[in-house]
């Protein structure tokens, strides 16, 4: 849950870059004939809003209204008491609080000539909220827009990459330390919390799972500023031979990373090693853009066919469901370069592909 | 009023239950939900759980889901099915044994779910958290059963979950023990020069060591200029600061909250007077609790203390939100606020917290979770209700 550090630091992301992000969206709105776009987020997944403004929706839901010709306005059900903090840690100047988004949108557009309102990533919006907003705006045309912000987030800027490199080191170290031999699941999670949140991450989720033979896997997914990183390691691996095969499959998949590569290519690369897993295992190789890690890419449409883009940062993972029950996964976050992958989550001194 | 005792050790033992008790609890839930469904003429309930509202899915599965979306299909009779967007959740769903079928949910093609729904041929379906159901899933449901009436079952499930069973209360007592340990860790680390976010990291590590699955926590540090709490900032503590938090660990699915404030160093007169005011308000809230009390009554009892001392304006939405809220599988259940006439029956669990700003010492945070008993309430945390302070600050 988002209860870590939220900061806005121009030394990290210059003011000009924040403006460019908004300008890029506004240009798309003009091209699409949309007068005002609404971007929805909740405490679980609100990274499009964070990308545009650095706002953190630490509880409940929120909508960012972006006029094609004006500055964004944040609409929230949170109390006006938190507006000063929100302004301090974001680029947004105008924030409106209220009990219903329909009323907030009505108030925002009051006095404007009727036009077209676009819902960014409308398929992910709560259907009831779409109805509420449309009903609140008679005379306005409400249209569904694709993931206009998510598309922009797919390839990272230099500033974002610098932050992801910093964060990657932390997540890699946390995953390594949490995978130390002999720890129980609680101790592994505590290690991650202390390392990752103590390094100033906004969010971290740790999942410790077990294979039927007792091998543990530690999955760490953390958000540093607005970027996400993931690493997964096996622990207590003495004995079973399949653990080497799983790591070998990941290394092969990492070796196949490059511009234009799809999950199918990664699966082909990892396939020979996966054949060494215990009979009846259900293994898969996948990648998720860091921009989608809040939801682990679970809202991506036809993700299996999507090609990697040069300059994107992606998590590559191999996981397995065992026939006898249990689960294990290994993974790294990498920068997709013109000639392969640069692993960002290698802890110092740790050998990775 | 009874008080929790020796709850520290409770966090370290295994969750209460066992196959028989777990099965009895599952069967109890099925009976409660089906009775409510019959009263509302529902042929099926679908519990939808977005990443931040999984309480109803947990209620049906007792599984710790991590997927961005999850759903449970619960028919008026017959097999129960659960689905998560994350395939790593499947062993957990299968492991608890609370559902008959578990599968992966593809939000763009949820055929396994809607196929089962179609087979039920329901005429009236209740969807818990219909208000949060993404458009693509909403459309898939309506296509699957075009003739069926689809209504919200959010309130139905809220009502079913309001009264906790003994099985649930045993789990919530483990949450209470973690609340106490988390607060202890919070006070232990306070010292001048420490940034707020490092306090949170230490508390998170401590409560995770005790088995907390998650935690909701807000914090604020400073003096009488503090108006509310937020996510942690880089601000470093100074001697004389009051550091406020609401700490809400989740154990075995169940959230429980403790609210306390601590001073870095020796409290000043304003901070002591502020504590006395808030302590009296909490006590008044606790004294008002009995079976059948309303959320309004409990809120009013607290606010009346502020009014009596001339601080009534600080009970308004300009300065504060609620006087507490329900707890359970969701951390923020029915609000304890004037105007909410929700009846709180025996074994309802909620926190009483009159958190607000006053000029005495800025925003003050104090509150205890309670269970409604036959003749009053049981305070669930053992942590003393006092103005804590750190000696490290006193030396600075």
Boltz contact constraints between the chains, C-beta under 6 A:
constraints:
  - contact:
      token1: [A, 1]
      token2: [B, 214]
      max_distance: 6.0
  - contact:
      token1: [A, 1]
      token2: [B, 216]
      max_distance: 6.0
  - contact:
      token1: [A, 3]
      token2: [B, 217]
      max_distance: 6.0
  - contact:
      token1: [A, 3]
      token2: [B, 231]
      max_distance: 6.0
  - contact:
      token1: [A, 5]
      token2: [B, 197]
      max_distance: 6.0
  - contact:
      token1: [A, 5]
      token2: [B, 232]
      max_distance: 6.0
  - contact:
      token1: [A, 6]
      token2: [B, 231]
      max_distance: 6.0
  - contact:
      token1: [A, 42]
      token2: [B, 52]
      max_distance: 6.0
  - contact:
      token1: [A, 43]
      token2: [B, 52]
      max_distance: 6.0
  - contact:
      token1: [A, 44]
      token2: [B, 51]
      max_distance: 6.0
  - contact:
      token1: [A, 44]
      token2: [B, 52]
      max_distance: 6.0
  - contact:
      token1: [A, 58]
      token2: [B, 231]
      max_distance: 6.0
  - contact:
      token1: [A, 79]
      token2: [B, 321]
      max_distance: 6.0
  - contact:
      token1: [A, 81]
      token2: [B, 227]
      max_distance: 6.0
  - contact:
      token1: [A, 81]
      token2: [B, 228]
      max_distance: 6.0
  - contact:
      token1: [A, 82]
      token2: [B, 230]
      max_distance: 6.0
  - contact:
      token1: [A, 85]
      token2: [B, 230]
      max_distance: 6.0
  - contact:
      token1: [A, 123]
      token2: [B, 135]
      max_distance: 6.0
  - contact:
      token1: [A, 123]
      token2: [B, 136]
      max_distance: 6.0
  - contact:
      token1: [A, 124]
      token2: [B, 134]
      max_distance: 6.0
  - contact:
      token1: [A, 125]
      token2: [B, 135]
      max_distance: 6.0
  - contact:
      token1: [A, 126]
      token2: [B, 132]
      max_distance: 6.0
  - contact:
      token1: [A, 127]
      token2: [B, 133]
      max_distance: 6.0
  - contact:
      token1: [A, 127]
      token2: [B, 135]
      max_distance: 6.0
  - contact:
      token1: [A, 127]
      token2: [B, 138]
      max_distance: 6.0
  - contact:
      token1: [A, 128]
      token2: [B, 131]
      max_distance: 6.0
  - contact:
      token1: [A, 130]
      token2: [B, 135]
      max_distance: 6.0
  - contact:
      token1: [A, 186]
      token2: [B, 209]
      max_distance: 6.0
  - contact:
      token1: [A, 186]
      token2: [B, 211]
      max_distance: 6.0
  - contact:
      token1: [A, 189]
      token2: [B, 208]
      max_distance: 6.0
  - contact:
      token1: [A, 190]
      token2: [B, 205]
      max_distance: 6.0
  - contact:
      token1: [A, 190]
      token2: [B, 208]
      max_distance: 6.0
  - contact:
      token1: [A, 190]
      token2: [B, 209]
      max_distance: 6.0
  - contact:
      token1: [A, 193]
      token2: [B, 204]
      max_distance: 6.0
  - contact:
      token1: [A, 193]
      token2: [B, 205]
      max_distance: 6.0
  - contact:
      token1: [A, 193]
      token2: [B, 208]
      max_distance: 6.0
  - contact:
      token1: [A, 194]
      token2: [B, 201]
      max_distance: 6.0
  - contact:
      token1: [A, 194]
      token2: [B, 205]
      max_distance: 6.0
  - contact:
      token1: [A, 197]
      token2: [B, 201]
      max_distance: 6.0
  - contact:
      token1: [A, 197]
      token2: [B, 204]
      max_distance: 6.0
  - contact:
      token1: [A, 198]
      token2: [B, 198]
      max_distance: 6.0
  - contact:
      token1: [A, 198]
      token2: [B, 201]
      max_distance: 6.0
  - contact:
      token1: [A, 200]
      token2: [B, 197]
      max_distance: 6.0
  - contact:
      token1: [A, 295]
      token2: [B, 68]
      max_distance: 6.0
  - contact:
      token1: [A, 298]
      token2: [B, 68]
      max_distance: 6.0
  - contact:
      token1: [A, 298]
      token2: [B, 85]
      max_distance: 6.0
  - contact:
      token1: [A, 301]
      token2: [B, 108]
      max_distance: 6.0
  - contact:
      token1: [A, 325]
      token2: [B, 91]
      max_distance: 6.0
  - contact:
      token1: [A, 326]
      token2: [B, 91]
      max_distance: 6.0
  - contact:
      token1: [A, 327]
      token2: [B, 88]
      max_distance: 6.0
  - contact:
      token1: [A, 327]
      token2: [B, 91]
      max_distance: 6.0
